[in-house]
């Protein structure tokens, strides 16, 4: 972990400050793991991220004319057809995520390989990002001395770490409460259906406390995490929180009830903005999987109760699922680490896929040789 001083609302604002933050975080990871880092998978998010649903159609060539059996080439062609959409010159495609396939008139197929048919359609979700935002992020990584293996949408990574397959199938909204932005990703029938980013986050709550009580941002962040609350019924008593004054002034006592009066309106505003985004989405069925909260803001006391009040549906905290990881489970089973753990899982999955495409024993080579394999092995073996 390292303080992020060069990013604002998910976008690089200061190259030098960002690369220093990257270097500091990776250096700490190297010391703890005893491994040298040369390359990274990088999370990207922010208001410049957009998503759209698209569809592609191709005729099945098949492995033979007689059977018309769908092969890998057919799947690749239909995905290429689905992503052939007009996007502005200043944007690039970040992800093309298959939602479902249609073979002739048979809908809802997840894996069309080896199915016999004449016509293959693919429904996909296309995620795009700003070219300059992506380039600036990669530039920071390169100047810090590392190679960027690729960019992964942060909310997609968080979803990999905290959501179950059952929740994705039923329909679920993942709300990633970050410092500068709040990311929303909606899953429907097992696949991403919609994404959006709200330029409000936990740093605004911290700023409100800092401004309202004339204390430093660092002190405000500390008392927000340790003593903050956003749901009245969970505030037991009205103890005072003693904090050091700004600029050498005398320490001051802040009642926890006053912190609640500062924190709750801002958190409620964030959730109301998310609800507005959800209301814009036209789904064929309700989100039976409810709401899952991840990110640093999900650590705030009362956040589940407040979200349940605003959305009127089941809400839970999304801590990383630890099956198969091992290591310091109590340390990283925390919603604040959802994206980081998700980047490890997604990066490893993509390296496995790349190995399979090139041939060779991916299960051995990737897990033992890659950066992510070493990290996961470290999680399993340490102590």
C-alpha positions in Angstrom: 0.0 0.0 0.0 1.1 3.5 -0.8 -0.7 6.9 -0.6 -2.0 7.8 -4.1 -1.0 11.4 -4.6 -1.0 11.7 -8.4 -4.5 10.4 -9.3 -7.7 12.3 -9.2 -11.0 10.6 -9.9 -9.2 7.7 -11.5 -7.2 9.9 -13.9 -3.5 10.7 -13.8 -3.0 14.3 -12.9 0.6 14.3 -11.9 3.0 11.8 -13.7 5.9 12.2 -11.1 3.7 11.7 -8.1 1.9 8.7 -9.6 5.1 6.9 -10.5 6.4 7.5 -7.0 3.3 6.0 -5.5 3.6 3.0 -7.8 7.3 2.5 -7.0 6.7 2.7 -3.2 3.8 0.1 -3.3 5.7 -2.3 -5.5 8.9 -2.0 -3.4 7.0 -2.9 -0.3 5.4 -5.9 -2.1 8.9 -7.0 -3.2 10.3 -6.8 0.4 7.3 -8.8 1.8 7.3 -11.5 -0.9 11.0 -11.8 -1.5 10.3 -11.6 -5.3 11.5 -9.1 -7.9 8.7 -7.5 -9.9 9.3 -6.8 -13.6 5.8 -6.5 -15.0 2.3 -5.8 -13.7 -1.4 -6.1 -14.6 -2.9 -2.7 -14.1 -6.3 -1.6 -13.0 -8.1 1.3 -14.7 -11.3 3.1 -13.8 -12.8 6.5 -13.7 -15.5 8.6 -15.4 -13.9 8.1 -18.8 -14.9 4.4 -18.8 -18.0 3.6 -20.8 -19.8 0.4 -21.7 -22.2 -0.6 -24.5 -24.0 -3.8 -25.5 -23.5 -5.1 -29.0 -24.3 -8.1 -31.2 -22.5 -9.8 -34.0 -23.7 -12.4 -36.6 -21.7 -14.8 -38.8 -22.3 -17.9 -40.9 -20.8 -21.0 -39.4 -18.0 -22.4 -41.6 -17.6 -25.5 -39.4 -14.9 -28.1 -39.3 -16.6 -29.8 -42.3 -19.3 -28.8 -44.7 -21.4 -31.8 -43.7 -21.6 -31.1 -39.9 -21.4 -27.3 -39.7 -19.9 -27.8 -36.2 -18.9 -24.5 -34.5 -15.2 -24.2 -33.9 -12.9 -21.7 -32.3 -12.5 -19.7 -35.6 -16.3 -19.2 -35.7 -16.3 -17.9 -32.2 -13.4 -15.5 -32.9 -15.1 -14.3 -36.1 -18.5 -13.6 -34.4 -16.7 -11.7 -31.5 -14.8 -9.6 -34.1 -18.1 -8.9 -35.8 -19.7 -7.9 -32.5 -17.0 -5.4 -31.7 -17.1 -3.7 -35.1 -18.9 -0.7 -33.7 -18.1 3.0 -34.3 -16.3 4.6 -31.4 -14.7 8.1 -31.2 -11.1 8.5 -32.3 -10.0 9.4 -28.8 -11.2 6.1 -27.3 -10.1 2.5 -27.4 -11.7 -0.8 -26.7 -10.7 -2.1 -23.3 -12.7 -5.3 -23.0 -15.1 -7.3 -25.1 -17.1 -9.6 -22.8 -19.3 -12.3 -24.2 -22.8 -12.4 -22.6 -24.4 -15.2 -24.5 -24.6 -16.9 -27.9 -27.4 -17.7 -30.2 -27.1 -20.7 -32.6 -29.8 -20.5 -35.3 -32.9 -19.8 -33.1 -31.5 -21.3 -29.9 -30.8 -18.6 -27.4 -29.0 -18.4 -24.1 -26.0 -20.5 -25.0 -22.9 -19.9 -22.9 -20.4 -22.0 -24.9 -21.2 -22.6 -28.5 -18.2 -24.8 -29.3 -18.9 -28.1 -31.1 -22.7 -27.2 -31.4 -24.0 -27.9 -34.9 -25.6 -24.9 -36.6 -25.7 -22.6 -39.6 -25.9 -19.1 -38.0 -24.0 -17.9 -35.0 -24.8 -14.8 -33.1 -22.9 -13.3 -30.1 -24.2 -10.8 -27.6 -21.3 -8.9 -25.9 -20.6 -6.0 -23.6 -18.0 -3.7 -25.0 -16.0 -1.5 -22.5 -14.1 1.5 -23.8 -11.7 4.0 -22.2 -10.0 7.2 -23.0 -6.8 6.6 -25.0 -4.9 9.4 -23.3 -5.9 8.2 -19.8 -4.7 4.7 -20.6 -1.4 6.0 -22.1 -0.7 8.2 -19.1 -1.2 5.3 -16.8 1.0 3.0 -18.8 3.6 5.8 -19.0 3.7 6.1 -15.2 4.3 2.3 -14.9 7.0 2.3 -17.6 8.8 5.2 -16.0 8.6 3.5 -12.6 10.6 0.7 -14.2 7.9 -1.9 -14.9 6.2 -3.4 -18.0 2.4 -3.1 -18.2 1.1 -6.6 -19.3 -2.3 -5.1 -19.9 -5.1 -3.0 -18.5 -8.0 -4.5 -16.6 -11.2 -2.7 -15.6 -11.1 -2.2 -11.9 -14.7 -3.1 -11.3 -14.3 -6.2 -13.4 -11.3 -7.2 -11.3 -13.2 -6.5 -8.0 -16.1 -8.6 -9.3 -13.8 -11.6 -9.9 -12.7 -11.4 -6.3 -15.9 -10.9 -4.4 -18.9 -12.1 -6.4 -20.1 -15.7 -6.6 -21.3 -17.3 -9.8 -24.7 -17.7 -8.4 -25.0 -13.9 -7.7 -23.9 -13.2 -11.3 -26.5 -15.5 -12.6 -29.3 -14.1 -10.5 -28.3 -10.5 -11.3 -26.3 -8.4 -9.0 -25.0 -4.8 -8.7 -21.4 -4.4 -7.6 -20.7 -1.0 -6.1 -17.0 -0.3 -5.6 -16.6 2.6 -3.2 -13.2 4.1 -4.1 -11.5 7.2 -2.9 -12.1 9.4 -6.0 -14.9 7.6 -7.8 -17.6 5.0 -7.2 -17.8 2.3 -9.8 -21.0 0.4 -10.6 -21.1 -2.8 -12.5 -24.3 -4.8 -13.1 -24.2 -8.5 -13.9 -27.2 -10.2 -15.5 -27.5 -13.9 -16.4 -23.8 -14.5 -15.5 -22.2 -11.7 -17.4 -21.5 -7.9 -17.2 -24.5 -6.0 -18.5 -23.8 -2.4 -17.7 -21.0 -0.2 -16.1 -20.9 3.4 -15.0 -18.7 5.6 -12.9 -19.8 8.3 -10.4 -17.2 11.0 -9.7 -17.9 10.9 -6.0 -16.0 8.8 -3.5 -14.6 8.4 0.0 -12.2 11.3 -0.4 -15.2 13.7 -0.4 -16.3 12.3 3.0 -12.8 12.8 4.3 -12.8 16.4 2.9 -16.1 17.2 4.6 -14.7 16.1 7.9 -11.4 18.0 7.4 -13.2 21.2 6.3 -16.0 21.0 8.9 -13.6 20.5 11.9 -10.5 22.3 10.6 -8.2 19.3 10.8 -5.8 17.8 8.4 -6.9 15.4 5.6 -4.7 12.7 7.1 -6.3 13.0 10.5 -9.8 13.2 9.0 -9.2 10.0 7.1 -8.0 8.2 10.2 -10.9 9.1 12.4 -13.4 8.4 9.5 -12.1 4.8 9.4 -11.6 4.3 13.1 -14.6 6.1 14.6 -16.9 7.1 11.6 -20.5 5.8 11.3 -23.3 6.5 8.7 -26.3 4.8 10.4 -27.8 6.3 13.5 -28.9 3.1 15.2 -25.4 1.7 15.3 -24.0 4.7 17.2 -23.7 3.4 20.7 -23.4 6.4 23.1 -21.8 9.7 22.0 -18.2 9.3 22.9 -15.7 12.0 21.9 -12.9 11.4 19.5 -9.7 13.3 20.5 -7.8 14.6 17.5 -4.7 16.8 17.2 -5.3 20.4 16.1 -4.2 21.8 12.7 -0.9 23.7 12.6 0.1 22.9 16.2 -3.2 24.0 17.7 -4.5 22.4 20.9 -6.2 18.9 20.5 -9.9 19.0 20.1 -12.7 16.6 21.0 -15.2 15.7 18.3 -18.4 13.9 19.3 -19.1 10.7 17.2 -22.6 12.0 16.6 -21.2 15.0 14.9 -19.1 12.7 12.6 -22.3 10.9 11.8 -24.0 14.2 10.8 -21.1 14.9 8.5 -20.6 11.4 7.0 -24.2 10.2 6.5 -25.5 12.9 4.0 -22.4 12.5 1.8 -22.7 8.7 1.7 -26.4 9.0 1.1 -25.7 11.3 -1.8 -23.3 8.7 -3.3 -25.9 5.9 -3.0 -28.6 8.1 -4.5 -26.4 8.9 -7.5 -25.8 5.1 -7.9 -29.5 4.5 -7.7 -30.1 7.0 -10.5 -27.7 5.0 -12.7 -29.4 1.8 -11.8 -32.8 3.2 -12.6 -31.6 4.0 -16.2 -30.8 0.4 -16.9 -33.6 -1.6 -18.5 -33.3 -5.2 -17.2 -35.6 -8.0 -18.2 -35.7 -9.1 -14.5 -34.9 -7.8 -11.1 -31.5 -8.0 -9.4 -32.2 -11.1 -7.3 -28.6 -11.2 -6.2 -29.0 -7.7 -4.6 -26.2 -5.3 -3.9 -22.5 -6.1 -3.1 -20.3 -3.3 -1.7 -16.5 -3.3 -2.2 -13.6 -0.8 -1.9 -12.3 1.2 1.0 -15.6 2.9 1.6 -17.3 -0.4 2.3 -15.4 -0.5 5.6 -17.5 2.3 7.1 -19.7 1.3 10.0 -23.4 1.3 9.0 -22.7 1.3 5.2 -24.8 -1.9 4.7 -27.7 -0.5 6.6 -27.7 2.8 4.7 -27.4 1.1 1.4 -30.3 -1.2 2.3 -32.3 1.9 3.1 -31.6 3.6 -0.2 -31.8 0.6 -2.6 -34.5 -1.4 -0.7 -32.8 -4.7 -1.6 -30.4 -7.1 0.1 -26.9 -5.7 0.6 -23.7 -7.4 1.7 -20.0 -6.5 2.1 -17.8 -7.9 -0.7 -14.6 -9.2 0.9 -12.3 -11.2 -1.4 -13.3 -14.9 -1.6 -10.3 -16.8 -0.2 -10.9 -20.3 -1.5 -7.6 -21.6 -2.9 -5.5 -18.6 -1.9 -4.4 -19.2 1.7 -1.8 -16.9 3.4 -2.8 -14.0 5.5 -6.5 -14.4 5.0 -7.5 -12.2 7.9 -5.4 -9.4 6.5 -6.6 -9.3 2.9 -10.2 -10.6 3.4 -11.2 -6.9 3.4 -13.3 -5.1 0.8 -10.5 -2.5 0.4 -8.3 -5.2 -1.3 -11.0 -6.5 -3.6 -9.5 -4.9 -6.8 -5.9 -5.9 -5.9 -6.9 -9.5 -5.3 -9.1 -9.4 -8.4 -6.1 -8.2 -10.6 -4.1 -11.2 -9.4 -6.9 -13.6 -10.3 -7.7 -11.9 -13.7 -4.1 -11.5 -14.6 -3.4 -15.1 -13.9 -6.5 -16.2 -15.9 -5.3 -14.2 -18.9 -1.8 -15.6 -18.7 -3.3 -19.1 -18.6 -5.4 -18.3 -21.7 -2.4 -16.9 -23.5 -0.3 -20.0 -22.7 -3.1 -22.3 -24.0 -3.2 -20.3 -27.3 0.6 -20.7 -27.7 0.5 -24.3 -26.6 2.6 -25.8 -23.8 1.8 -26.7 -20.2 0.1 -23.6 -19.0 -0.9 -25.0 -15.6 2.8 -25.6 -14.7 4.5 -22.7 -16.5 2.1 -19.8 -15.5 1.5 -20.9 -11.9 5.2 -21.5 -11.2 6.9 -18.9 -13.4 4.7 -15.8 -13.6 4.7 -12.9 -11.2 1.1 -13.7 -10.3 1.8 -17.4 -9.8 4.7 -16.5 -7.4 2.4 -14.2 -5.5 -0.3 -16.8 -5.2 2.2 -19.4 -4.1 3.6 -17.0 -1.6 0.0 -16.5 -0.2 -0.2 -20.3 0.1 3.2 -21.1 1.6 4.0 -18.2 3.8 4.0 -19.2 7.5 
